[in-house]
Amino acid sequence: MDRLIQCVPNFSEGRDQGILHALIDAVTSTTGVALLDHSMDADHHRSVLTFCGGPDAIIEAAFRTVRIATELIDLRTHVGVHPRIGATDVVPFIPIRGTTMQDCVQLAKRLGERVGRELEIPVFLYERAAGRADHVPLEAVRRGGLDGLAFRMESDPGWIPDFGPPRLHESAGAIAIGARPPLIAYNVNLCSTNVDEARSIARAVRHSSGGLPHVKAIGVTLSSRGMVQVAMNLTDYLVTPILTAFQRVKAEATKRGIEVAGSELVGLVPQAALEHATAASLQLDRFDSSQVLETRIVDTMLSKKEPVYTLSDFLASVADAKPTPAGGSVAAFVGALAASLGVMGAHLGGQSEGEQRLLELSRRLHRLVQEDIEAYDGLIHAYRIPKHHPERPDAISIALQRATEVPLEIAELSCEVARFIHTLREGGKPTIQSDLTVGLTIAIAAAQAGLVTALTNTNAQRNQQLMEIVRLRITKATENLEELRSLC
C-alpha cells in the first residue's frame, strides 16, 4: 500500500472485554485496515487500539469504533484515573508512509464533521488539526474534565465545538480528534501508595513544569496493583529518549525514598526508540539502525520496490517552481550535513558520546526537512481559507506558529551542532581540521538561515500569546549564534 495512515483511538472502557472485542471487530471488519495492537487497563479504565490503512479506509474504521463506543459506553457511570472527556476520548491520525501531516489534518476534519453530524457528539480538533491556539494541547481540551469542558462550552465563545452540537452528548460526552506525530505512551510504576508523591514526581518530569522537553506526565493510583504510577507521553523520543525519562523518574523517586517497581509501554513504540535506548544503556560506541536484522531486511526489500530519494532529487525539488521545499528545508538539510561531518570527526577522535548525540542531531535535522515542507503547506492552506470565514485568523495564527517553530528548532539544533564541532575541532587531529571547519561554518549558516525564516514568520504573527511562546527561544538562539560566531 503506497499511502498509510495510523490511527490510535482511546476509549473510556478498560474493564469490559465484550466492549473491547466489539471495538476490535469494528476495525477488523473494515476492508483495507489492519489492526496492529490493542490494550486495556482497568485502573485507567481505558482501552487503546492501533490500526493503519489508506486514508478512506482509516476514516471508515475510526468512525465505526466511535459509533460502537457511543452505543456501549456511558460516561455517567464511568470511574477511572485517566483524564477523559468522551466515551471515545481522543482519535489521533499519524502519517506513516506516502502521506503528510496535512493529509492527517484533513482526515481529522472529515471524521469530525461526520461524527458531529451523524452521532451528534461535539468534536474539538486538537494538535496540528486545531483551528484555535488554545485548542492545540490535548490537556487544554481536557482541562477540568467533563464539567470544565461543559462550562467553557456554555460561557466562552472560543469553546464552541468545531463540529457537532454546542453541548455534551448525554452519555458519550465529547471527543477530541486531531493529527500529530508519533508519540510513546510510557509509564513508570512506583513501590508506593502515595499518589501525591507520584504527582510531585510527574511535575518534576513534565515539560510544562520545567522538566524534560517533549514530556507530558501525570501521577495516578493503580488500585488493582497496590501502587502508584507516573504516566507519561513522550512526544519526541529523539529529544527525550525513553531511557532519559525513566532515569529522571527513578532519580526523583529516589530523592523521596521510593523504589521503582518497573515500567511499561502502552501500545506500539517506534523501533528506533528502543534501538536508541539499547545503544545508550549498553554504551555502544557505534550503533546504527541498519545493524538491526529486521530493519535491514525491510529496508532492502523496500529499496527494490521504490526509488531512493537522492540528493539529486532534493536539488531538483528545490529548483522547481513550487513553494516547497525552500529555505527552511535547505537550512535543515545543511544542518544535517554539518552534523554528519561532526559524527565523522567525533568517531575519528574517539568521542563516542559526542558521536552519538551528533548522529541524533543529524537524523532530527534530516526529518525537519520534511516537517518544514508540511508546516509551509499548512500555512498556504490556512491563507486559502476565505477571508470572511470566522476561523481564518486562528487557522493562520496556528499555521504561522508551526511555520515558526520548525525553522526555530532548525536554528537551535544547528547551534548545538556548531558547539559540538567547535569542541571537537579544538582537540581534533590535524587531518580532519579542515572538515570540522567546514562543518562549523555550515552549521552556523544553517542556524542563521533557520532564524531568518523564524523571524520572518514571527513578524507576520498577529496573535500576541503565540508570539510570546517563541520570543524567548528566538532571543536565546540569537545569543547562542552570536557567541558561536565569536569563537570562529
C-alpha positions as CSV (number, residue, x, y, z in Angstrom):
1,M,0.0,0.0,0.0
2,D,1.5,3.3,-1.1
3,R,-0.3,5.6,1.4
4,L,-0.5,4.6,5.0
5,I,-2.1,6.5,8.0
6,Q,-2.0,5.3,11.6
7,C,-4.9,5.8,13.9
8,V,-4.7,5.4,17.7
9,P,-8.2,6.0,19.3
10,N,-8.5,5.9,23.1
11,F,-11.8,4.7,24.7
12,S,-13.1,5.2,28.2
13,E,-13.5,1.5,28.9
14,G,-10.9,-0.7,30.5
15,R,-12.8,-3.5,32.2
16,D,-15.4,-5.0,29.9
17,Q,-13.8,-7.4,27.5
18,G,-17.0,-7.6,25.5
19,I,-16.9,-3.9,24.6
20,L,-13.2,-4.2,23.7
21,H,-14.0,-7.1,21.3
22,A,-16.8,-5.1,19.7
23,L,-14.4,-2.2,19.1
24,I,-11.8,-4.6,17.6
25,D,-14.5,-6.1,15.4
26,A,-15.4,-2.6,14.1
27,V,-11.8,-2.3,12.9
28,T,-11.1,-5.8,11.6
29,S,-14.4,-5.8,9.6
30,T,-13.2,-2.7,7.6
31,T,-11.6,-3.6,4.3
32,G,-8.2,-2.1,3.8
33,V,-7.4,-1.7,7.5
34,A,-5.0,-3.7,9.7
35,L,-5.3,-3.9,13.4
36,L,-1.8,-3.6,14.9
37,D,-2.3,-3.6,18.6
38,H,-4.9,-3.3,21.4
39,S,-4.6,-2.8,25.1
40,M,-6.9,-2.5,28.2
41,D,-6.2,-1.1,31.6
42,A,-8.7,-1.5,34.5
43,D,-7.2,1.3,36.7
44,H,-7.0,3.8,33.9
45,H,-10.4,2.4,32.8
46,R,-9.2,2.9,29.3
47,S,-8.6,0.9,26.1
48,V,-6.3,1.8,23.2
49,L,-6.5,0.5,19.6
50,T,-3.8,0.9,17.0
51,F,-4.6,0.3,13.3
52,C,-3.4,1.5,9.9
53,G,-4.6,1.7,6.4
54,G,-5.3,4.0,3.5
55,P,-6.9,7.4,4.1
56,D,-10.5,6.4,3.1
57,A,-10.4,3.1,4.9
58,I,-8.9,4.5,8.1
59,I,-11.7,7.1,8.3
60,E,-14.3,4.4,8.0
61,A,-12.7,2.2,10.6
62,A,-12.3,5.1,13.0
63,F,-16.0,6.2,12.6
64,R,-17.2,2.6,13.2
65,T,-15.3,2.5,16.5
66,V,-16.7,5.8,17.6
67,R,-20.2,4.7,16.8
68,I,-19.7,1.4,18.8
69,A,-18.3,3.3,21.7
70,T,-21.2,5.7,21.7
71,E,-23.6,2.8,21.8
72,L,-21.9,0.8,24.5
73,I,-20.0,3.2,26.8
74,D,-21.9,5.5,29.3
75,L,-19.7,8.2,30.9
76,R,-22.3,8.8,33.5
77,T,-21.2,5.6,35.3
78,H,-17.5,5.8,34.4
79,V,-14.8,6.0,37.1
80,G,-11.1,5.8,36.2
81,V,-7.9,7.6,36.9
82,H,-7.1,8.7,33.4
83,P,-8.3,12.2,32.3
84,R,-11.2,12.0,29.8
85,I,-13.9,13.9,28.0
86,G,-15.6,11.3,26.0
87,A,-16.6,7.6,25.6
88,T,-14.3,7.9,22.6
89,D,-11.9,10.3,24.3
90,V,-9.4,11.0,21.6
91,V,-8.7,10.0,18.0
92,P,-5.3,11.0,16.5
93,F,-4.2,10.4,13.0
94,I,-0.4,9.9,12.3
95,P,1.2,10.0,8.8
96,I,3.2,6.8,8.3
97,R,4.1,6.3,4.6
98,G,3.4,8.3,1.5
99,T,1.3,10.8,3.5
100,T,1.8,14.2,5.2
101,M,0.7,15.8,8.4
102,Q,-1.7,18.0,6.3
103,D,-3.3,14.8,4.9
104,C,-4.0,13.8,8.5
105,V,-5.4,17.2,9.3
106,Q,-7.9,16.8,6.5
107,L,-8.8,13.3,7.8
108,A,-9.4,14.7,11.3
109,K,-11.8,17.3,9.9
110,R,-13.6,14.7,7.7
111,L,-14.1,12.4,10.7
112,G,-15.0,15.3,13.0
113,E,-17.7,16.5,10.6
114,R,-19.2,13.0,10.2
115,V,-19.2,12.3,14.0
116,G,-20.8,15.7,14.7
117,R,-23.4,15.3,12.1
118,E,-24.4,11.6,12.4
119,L,-23.7,10.9,16.1
120,E,-24.4,14.4,17.4
121,I,-21.3,14.5,19.6
122,P,-19.4,17.8,20.0
123,V,-15.9,17.5,18.3
124,F,-12.9,19.5,19.2
125,L,-9.9,19.5,16.8
126,Y,-6.5,19.4,18.6
127,E,-2.8,19.4,17.9
128,R,-2.0,20.0,14.2
129,A,-5.7,19.9,13.3
130,A,-6.7,22.6,15.8
131,G,-8.3,25.8,14.4
132,R,-7.6,27.8,17.6
133,A,-4.4,28.2,19.5
134,D,-5.9,27.3,22.9
135,H,-7.2,24.0,21.5
136,V,-3.8,22.8,20.4
137,P,-2.7,20.9,23.5
138,L,-4.9,17.9,24.3
139,E,-4.6,18.7,28.0
140,A,-6.2,22.1,27.3
141,V,-9.3,20.4,25.8
142,R,-9.5,18.0,28.8
143,R,-8.9,20.7,31.4
144,G,-11.4,20.4,34.2
145,G,-12.8,17.1,32.8
146,L,-16.3,17.0,31.5
147,D,-17.6,19.6,33.9
148,G,-14.8,22.0,32.9
149,L,-15.4,21.5,29.2
150,A,-19.2,21.9,29.7
151,F,-18.7,25.2,31.5
152,R,-16.4,26.5,28.8
153,M,-18.8,25.5,26.1
154,E,-21.6,27.4,27.8
155,S,-19.7,30.5,28.8
156,D,-16.9,31.0,26.3
157,P,-17.5,31.6,22.5
158,G,-13.9,30.4,21.9
159,W,-15.0,26.9,23.0
160,I,-17.8,26.3,20.6
161,P,-17.1,22.8,19.1
162,D,-15.5,22.6,15.7
163,F,-18.3,20.1,14.7
164,G,-21.5,18.9,16.3
165,P,-23.9,20.4,18.8
166,P,-22.7,23.1,21.3
167,R,-23.5,20.8,24.2
168,L,-22.2,17.5,25.6
169,H,-23.7,14.2,24.4
170,E,-25.8,12.8,27.2
171,S,-23.8,9.6,27.6
172,A,-20.8,9.9,25.3
173,G,-19.6,13.4,26.3
174,A,-17.4,15.0,23.7
175,I,-14.4,13.8,21.5
176,A,-11.0,15.3,20.6
177,I,-9.9,14.5,17.1
178,G,-6.5,15.5,15.7
179,A,-3.3,15.0,13.8
180,R,0.1,14.5,15.4
181,P,3.5,12.9,15.0
182,P,4.1,9.5,16.7
183,L,4.3,9.6,20.4
184,I,5.3,7.0,23.0
185,A,3.0,6.2,25.9
186,Y,5.3,5.1,28.7
187,N,4.6,4.6,32.4
188,V,6.8,4.0,35.4
189,N,5.3,2.2,38.4
190,L,6.4,3.0,41.9
191,C,6.6,0.9,45.1
192,S,4.3,3.3,46.9
193,T,0.6,4.0,47.5
194,N,1.2,7.8,47.9
195,V,-0.4,9.4,44.9
196,D,0.7,12.9,46.0
197,E,4.4,11.7,45.7
198,A,3.6,10.4,42.2
199,R,2.1,13.7,41.2
200,S,5.1,15.5,42.6
201,I,7.4,13.4,40.5
202,A,5.3,14.0,37.5
203,R,5.5,17.7,38.0
204,A,9.3,17.5,38.2
205,V,9.4,15.5,35.0
206,R,7.0,17.1,32.6
207,H,7.9,19.9,30.3
208,S,5.1,22.3,31.3
209,S,6.5,22.4,34.8
210,G,10.1,23.0,33.7
211,G,11.1,19.3,33.4
212,L,12.1,17.3,30.4
213,P,11.3,18.7,26.9
214,H,8.5,16.9,25.0
215,V,7.3,15.0,28.0
216,K,3.8,15.1,29.5
217,A,3.3,13.4,32.8
218,I,0.6,12.8,35.5
219,G,0.6,10.8,38.7
220,V,-2.1,8.2,39.2
221,T,-3.2,5.4,41.6
222,L,-3.2,1.8,40.4
223,S,-5.6,0.4,42.9
224,S,-5.6,-3.1,41.4
225,R,-1.9,-3.4,41.8
226,G,-1.5,-1.5,45.2
227,M,0.9,1.1,43.8
228,V,1.1,4.5,42.1
229,Q,2.3,5.4,38.6
230,V,3.9,8.2,36.7
231,A,2.1,8.0,33.3
232,M,3.9,9.8,30.5
233,N,3.6,10.7,26.9
234,L,6.9,11.3,25.1
235,T,6.1,13.4,22.1
236,D,9.7,13.4,20.6
237,Y,11.8,10.5,21.7
238,L,14.9,11.8,20.0
239,V,14.9,14.9,22.2
240,T,13.9,13.0,25.3
241,P,14.5,9.2,24.9
242,I,12.7,6.6,26.9
243,L,15.8,5.9,28.9
244,T,16.2,9.5,29.9
245,A,12.6,9.7,31.0
246,F,13.0,6.5,33.0
247,Q,16.2,7.7,34.7
248,R,14.7,11.1,35.6
249,V,11.6,9.4,37.2
250,K,13.9,7.0,39.1
251,A,16.1,9.8,40.3
252,E,13.1,11.8,41.5
253,A,11.7,8.7,43.2
254,T,15.0,8.0,44.9
255,K,15.0,11.5,46.4
256,R,11.7,10.7,48.0
257,G,12.8,7.3,49.3
258,I,10.7,5.4,46.8
259,E,11.8,2.4,44.7
260,V,10.8,1.9,41.1
261,A,8.7,-1.3,40.6
262,G,9.1,-1.3,36.8
263,S,7.9,0.4,33.7
264,E,5.5,-0.4,30.8
265,L,4.7,0.7,27.3
266,V,1.2,1.3,26.2
267,G,0.5,0.4,22.6
268,L,3.3,0.4,20.0
269,V,6.6,2.1,20.0
270,P,8.9,3.1,17.1
271,Q,11.7,0.6,16.7
272,A,14.2,3.4,16.6
273,A,13.2,4.5,20.1
274,L,14.2,1.1,21.5
275,E,17.3,1.0,19.5
276,H,18.3,4.4,20.9
277,A,17.6,3.2,24.5
278,T,19.6,0.0,23.9
279,A,22.6,1.8,22.5
280,A,22.6,4.3,25.4
281,S,22.2,1.7,28.2
282,L,24.9,-0.6,26.7
283,Q,27.1,2.4,25.9
284,L,27.6,1.1,22.3
285,D,30.3,3.2,20.6
286,R,28.9,2.9,17.1
287,F,25.4,1.8,16.5
288,D,23.1,2.4,13.6
289,S,19.5,1.1,13.0
290,S,20.8,-0.6,9.9
291,Q,22.5,-3.1,12.2
292,V,19.2,-4.5,13.3
293,L,18.4,-7.6,11.2
294,E,14.7,-6.9,10.7
295,T,15.4,-3.3,9.7
296,R,18.0,-4.3,7.2
297,I,15.6,-6.9,5.7
298,V,12.7,-4.4,5.4
299,D,15.0,-1.6,4.0
300,T,16.5,-3.9,1.5
301,M,13.1,-5.2,0.3
302,L,11.6,-1.8,0.1
303,S,14.6,-0.4,-1.9
304,K,13.8,-2.9,-4.6
305,K,10.2,-1.6,-4.9
306,E,10.7,2.2,-4.6
307,P,13.3,4.6,-5.9
308,V,15.6,6.1,-3.3
309,Y,15.2,9.8,-2.6
310,T,18.6,11.1,-3.7
311,L,20.4,14.3,-3.3
312,S,19.7,15.0,-7.0
313,D,16.0,14.6,-6.3
314,F,16.2,17.1,-3.4
315,L,18.2,19.6,-5.5
316,A,15.6,19.3,-8.3
317,S,12.7,19.8,-5.9
318,V,14.3,22.9,-4.5
319,A,14.9,24.3,-8.0
320,D,11.4,23.5,-9.1
321,A,8.9,26.5,-9.3
322,K,6.9,25.4,-6.2
323,P,6.6,26.9,-2.7
324,T,8.2,23.8,-1.1
325,P,10.9,22.7,-0.4
326,A,12.5,26.0,0.1
327,G,14.7,28.0,2.6
328,G,13.7,26.2,5.8
329,S,14.2,22.7,4.3
330,V,17.5,23.7,2.8
331,A,18.6,25.0,6.2
332,A,17.7,21.7,7.8
333,F,19.5,19.7,5.2
334,V,22.6,21.9,5.6
335,G,22.4,21.5,9.4
336,A,22.2,17.7,8.9
337,L,25.2,17.7,6.7
338,A,27.2,19.7,9.3
339,A,26.2,17.2,12.0
340,S,27.3,14.3,9.8
341,L,30.7,15.9,9.4
342,G,30.7,16.2,13.2
343,V,29.9,12.5,13.5
344,M,32.9,11.6,11.4
345,G,35.2,13.9,13.4
346,A,33.9,12.5,16.7
347,H,34.4,8.9,15.6
348,L,38.0,9.5,14.4
349,G,38.7,11.4,17.6
350,G,37.3,8.6,19.8
351,Q,34.5,10.8,21.2
352,S,31.7,8.2,21.4
353,E,29.3,10.3,23.5
354,G,29.6,13.3,21.1
355,E,29.3,11.0,18.1
356,Q,26.0,9.5,19.4
357,R,24.5,13.0,20.0
358,L,25.6,14.4,16.7
359,L,24.1,11.3,15.0
360,E,20.8,12.1,16.7
361,L,21.0,15.7,15.6
362,S,21.8,14.7,12.0
363,R,18.7,12.5,11.9
364,R,16.4,15.0,13.6
365,L,17.5,17.8,11.2
366,H,17.0,15.4,8.3
367,R,13.4,14.8,9.4
368,L,12.9,18.6,9.8
369,V,13.4,18.9,6.0
370,Q,10.0,17.2,5.5
371,E,8.5,18.9,8.6
372,D,9.3,22.3,7.2
373,I,7.6,21.4,3.9
374,E,4.5,20.3,5.9
375,A,4.5,23.4,8.0
376,Y,4.6,25.7,5.0
377,D,2.0,23.7,3.1
378,G,-0.2,24.1,6.2
379,L,0.3,27.9,6.1
380,I,-0.6,28.0,2.5
381,H,-3.8,26.1,3.2
382,A,-4.7,28.5,6.0
383,Y,-4.2,31.5,3.8
384,R,-6.5,30.0,1.2
385,I,-9.4,30.0,3.7
386,P,-11.9,32.6,2.5
387,K,-11.3,36.0,4.1
388,H,-14.8,36.3,5.5
389,H,-14.6,32.9,7.3
390,P,-14.6,33.3,11.1
391,E,-11.9,30.6,11.6
392,R,-9.4,32.1,9.2
393,P,-7.5,34.3,11.7
394,D,-7.0,31.5,14.2
395,A,-6.1,29.0,11.5
396,I,-3.4,31.4,10.1
397,S,-2.1,32.1,13.6
398,I,-1.7,28.4,14.3
399,A,-0.1,27.6,10.9
400,L,2.3,30.6,11.4
401,Q,3.2,29.2,14.8
402,R,4.1,25.9,13.3
403,A,5.9,27.5,10.4
404,T,7.9,29.4,13.0
405,E,8.6,26.6,15.4
406,V,10.1,24.3,12.8
407,P,12.8,26.7,11.5
408,L,13.5,27.8,15.0
409,E,14.2,24.2,16.0
410,I,16.5,24.0,13.0
411,A,18.3,27.1,14.3
412,E,18.6,25.7,17.8
413,L,19.8,22.3,16.8
414,S,22.3,23.7,14.3
415,C,23.7,25.9,17.1
416,E,24.1,22.7,19.2
417,V,25.9,21.0,16.2
418,A,28.2,24.0,15.8
419,R,29.1,23.9,19.5
420,F,29.9,20.2,19.4
421,I,32.0,20.7,16.3
422,H,33.9,23.6,17.8
423,T,34.8,21.5,20.8
424,L,35.9,18.6,18.5
425,R,38.0,21.0,16.4
426,E,39.8,22.3,19.5
427,G,41.3,18.9,20.2
428,G,40.9,17.2,16.9
429,K,43.5,15.6,14.7
430,P,45.2,17.9,12.1
431,T,44.0,15.6,9.3
432,I,40.3,16.5,10.0
433,Q,40.7,20.2,10.9
434,S,39.5,21.4,7.5
435,D,36.5,19.1,7.6
436,L,35.5,20.2,11.0
437,T,35.9,23.8,10.0
438,V,33.6,23.2,7.1
439,G,31.1,21.6,9.4
440,L,31.3,24.5,11.9
441,T,30.9,27.1,9.1
442,I,27.8,25.5,7.5
443,A,26.2,24.7,11.0
444,I,26.4,28.4,11.8
445,A,25.0,29.2,8.3
446,A,22.1,26.7,8.9
447,A,21.4,28.3,12.3
448,Q,21.3,31.8,10.8
449,A,19.1,30.6,7.9
450,G,16.7,29.0,10.4
451,L,16.5,32.2,12.4
452,V,15.8,34.3,9.3
453,T,12.8,32.1,8.4
454,A,11.6,32.0,12.0
455,L,11.8,35.8,12.4
456,T,10.0,36.4,9.1
457,N,7.1,34.2,10.2
458,T,7.0,35.8,13.7
459,N,6.7,39.2,12.2
460,A,3.6,38.1,10.3
461,Q,2.1,36.7,13.5
462,R,-0.8,38.7,15.0
463,N,-1.5,36.5,18.0
464,Q,0.5,38.1,20.8
465,Q,0.1,35.0,23.0
466,L,1.7,32.8,20.4
467,M,4.4,35.3,19.8
468,E,5.4,35.2,23.5
469,I,5.8,31.4,23.3
470,V,8.7,31.7,20.7
471,R,10.1,35.1,21.5
472,L,12.4,33.9,24.3
473,R,13.5,31.0,22.2
474,I,14.4,33.3,19.4
475,T,16.4,35.6,21.7
476,K,18.3,32.7,23.2
477,A,19.1,31.2,19.8
478,T,20.3,34.6,18.5
479,E,22.6,34.9,21.5
480,N,23.9,31.4,21.0
481,L,24.6,32.2,17.4
482,E,26.5,35.4,18.2
483,E,28.6,33.6,20.7
484,L,29.4,30.8,18.2
485,R,30.4,33.4,15.6
486,S,32.8,34.9,18.1
487,L,34.5,31.6,18.6
488,C,35.3,31.2,14.9
